[in-house]
């Protein structure tokens, strides 16, 4: 076989991989919007497939089930939250939170954040959501020196959860449905100082 035939032979495989990745992302984006807007119980797999413009059978292929797709959406939402609060150097956490909140603007909550906040009416789905938020709280606490087996660890974790709750609350109050001033129009730089005071008070640097 000549070397000139290799690219032609491998091109269909590359297209299939690219198409699979694109289809998976289309389903995730459509599902995230639907779950955030309508809730888990009211959303059907056909709704999601129609929004994504793909065959409904592909949900089973890529995510096994509606619950599997919901879990994948929540994992993506958790990744966003962890990038803000858990995978940032401890001394830069307030800046990361401020940047995230300011980035949302007053247009409304991101679909990822809305997904984390909206009750699903399904016990299994709510357990997935609780796990995502719990892991994010643990990562933030760990960035400030928390160790689960040390004395006072529960209090430290509580403080981390309160810091995350405050950050989420700020995003909610900035959203288009509330637009509480001056919080709604505060810039990233405006937010850094108060957030640093808050995070440092709840979770003093280790």
C-alpha positions in Angstrom: 0.0 0.0 0.0 1.4 3.4 -0.9 1.7 6.2 1.6 -0.6 8.3 -0.5 -3.5 5.9 0.2 -3.2 6.2 4.0 -4.8 9.6 4.5 -7.7 8.7 2.2 -8.3 5.5 4.2 -8.1 7.2 7.6 -10.3 10.2 6.6 -13.6 8.4 7.2 -12.5 7.2 10.6 -11.5 10.8 11.5 -14.8 12.1 10.3 -16.7 9.5 12.3 -14.8 10.4 15.5 -15.4 14.1 14.9 -19.1 13.6 14.2 -19.5 11.4 17.3 -17.9 14.1 19.4 -20.0 16.8 17.9 -23.2 14.8 18.3 -22.4 14.1 21.9 -21.8 17.8 22.6 -25.0 18.8 20.8 -26.9 16.4 23.0 -25.2 17.8 26.2 -25.9 21.4 25.2 -29.6 20.7 24.4 -30.1 18.6 27.5 -28.5 21.2 29.8 -30.8 23.9 28.4 -33.9 21.7 28.7 -33.1 20.4 32.2 -32.3 23.9 33.4 -35.5 25.4 31.9 -38.1 22.6 32.3 -36.6 20.4 35.1 -35.6 16.8 35.0 -39.0 15.2 35.4 -40.7 17.3 32.6 -37.9 16.7 30.1 -38.1 13.8 27.7 -35.3 12.2 25.7 -37.3 13.0 22.6 -37.4 16.7 23.6 -33.6 16.7 23.9 -33.0 14.8 20.7 -35.3 17.1 18.7 -33.6 20.2 20.2 -30.2 18.7 19.2 -31.5 17.7 15.7 -30.4 14.1 16.1 -32.0 10.6 16.4 -33.3 9.9 19.8 -31.5 6.5 19.8 -28.2 8.3 20.0 -28.9 9.2 23.6 -28.8 5.6 24.6 -25.6 5.1 22.5 -23.7 7.9 24.1 -25.2 8.2 27.6 -27.1 4.9 28.2 -30.3 6.7 29.5 -31.9 10.0 30.4 -30.3 9.7 33.9 -26.9 9.1 32.3 -27.3 12.2 30.2 -28.4 14.2 33.2 -25.4 13.0 35.2 -23.1 14.0 32.3 -24.7 17.5 32.3 -24.2 17.8 36.1 -20.6 16.6 35.8 -20.0 19.5 33.3 -21.6 21.9 35.7 -19.5 20.6 38.5 -16.4 21.0 36.4 -17.3 24.6 35.9 -17.8 25.1 39.6 -14.6 23.3 40.5 -12.6 25.4 38.0 -13.8 28.4 39.9 -13.5 27.2 43.5 -11.5 24.0 43.7 -8.8 23.9 41.0 -7.5 27.4 41.6 -4.5 28.2 43.9 -5.9 29.1 47.4 -4.8 32.7 47.3 -6.5 33.2 43.9 -9.9 31.8 44.8 -11.6 35.2 45.4 -10.4 36.5 42.1 -11.6 33.3 40.3 -15.1 33.6 41.9 -15.3 37.3 41.1 -14.3 36.6 37.5 -16.9 33.9 37.2 -19.7 36.0 38.7 -18.8 39.1 36.6 -18.7 36.9 33.5 -22.3 35.9 34.0 -23.3 39.6 33.8 -26.9 40.5 34.3 -28.2 38.4 31.4 -29.1 35.5 33.7 -27.6 32.4 35.3 -25.5 30.1 33.2 -27.4 27.0 32.2 -24.8 25.0 34.2 -25.5 27.0 37.4 -29.3 26.9 36.8 -29.0 23.1 36.5 -27.3 22.8 39.9 -29.9 25.0 41.6 -33.2 23.7 40.0 -34.9 20.9 41.9 -35.4 17.9 39.6 -38.3 16.1 41.4 -36.3 12.9 41.0 -34.5 11.4 44.0 -31.6 9.9 41.9 -31.1 13.1 40.0 -31.0 15.1 43.2 -28.5 12.7 44.7 -26.2 13.3 41.7 -26.6 17.1 42.1 -25.8 16.8 45.8 -22.7 14.8 45.1 -21.4 17.5 42.6 -21.9 20.3 45.1 -20.4 18.2 47.9 -17.2 17.4 46.0 -16.9 21.1 45.0 -17.1 22.1 48.6 -14.5 19.5 49.6 -12.1 20.8 46.9 -12.5 24.4 48.1 -11.9 23.4 51.7 -8.9 21.3 50.7 -7.4 24.3 48.9 -7.4 26.0 52.3 -5.8 23.1 54.1 -8.9 21.0 55.1 -8.3 17.3 55.8 -11.3 15.1 56.5 -9.7 13.1 59.4 -8.5 16.1 61.3 -10.2 17.7 64.4 -12.6 20.5 63.3 -12.8 19.2 59.8 -16.6 19.3 59.7 -16.6 23.0 60.7 -14.1 23.8 57.9 -16.3 22.0 55.4 -19.3 23.9 56.6 -17.4 27.1 56.0 -16.5 26.1 52.5 -20.1 25.3 51.7 -21.1 28.7 53.0 -18.5 30.3 50.7 -19.9 28.5 47.7 -23.5 29.4 48.8 -22.5 33.0 49.0 -20.9 32.9 45.5 -24.0 31.3 44.0 -26.3 33.7 45.8 -24.4 36.6 44.4 -24.9 35.2 40.9 -28.6 34.8 41.5 -29.0 38.4 42.8 -27.2 39.7 39.7 -29.5 37.7 37.3 -32.0 39.4 35.0 -34.9 38.4 37.2 -33.6 40.3 40.2 -30.8 42.7 39.2 -30.1 43.9 42.8 -28.0 47.1 42.7 -25.2 47.8 43.1 -24.4 44.1 43.0 -25.9 43.7 39.5 -23.6 46.3 37.8 -20.5 45.6 39.9 -17.4 44.8 37.9 -15.0 42.0 38.4 -12.6 44.4 40.2 -15.5 45.7 42.4 -16.3 42.1 43.5 -12.7 41.0 44.3 -12.3 42.9 47.6 -15.6 41.9 49.3 -15.2 38.3 48.1 -11.6 38.1 49.4 -12.8 39.4 52.8 -15.6 36.8 52.8 -13.5 33.8 51.7 -10.6 34.7 54.1 -13.0 35.2 57.0 -14.7 31.8 56.4 -11.6 29.9 55.3 -8.4 31.6 56.6 -5.4 30.7 54.5 -3.6 27.6 55.9 
